[in-house]
């Protein structure tokens, strides 16, 4: 499921970014959600591979465009 489509249960992208950049941790329920949600796993992977938050947005936009 594309990350930017309306899906209010996704973990906010800024939370995934702060987790990926070791600025904060996710709660146990957020960790469990990432395991169950393909969109959040894709977003987390983008955060882990990006140099900055803008790169994350561009990568997720590309992913959403491919899925459309």
Steps between C-alpha positions, in 0.01 A plus 500: 500500500647838406601705799344830389153361436257581781562240766471651842656207674845557348774608736573867425796533267686732736485226769652246260769754403598573861515125569709430190744779586532384862342815642212317670355153543166354400255363751429127511170554321676703229758224455218247467321723250811526281519121489138480381485800265666485160467877449679577826773245422558667163508841670743378767724347234501834316595677824784256566645549151458878469747776576229749592125527551447653156647188343251291695210702362630466144548124534153447645348714225673277243368190676148643504522589131610143415210356698241719324 
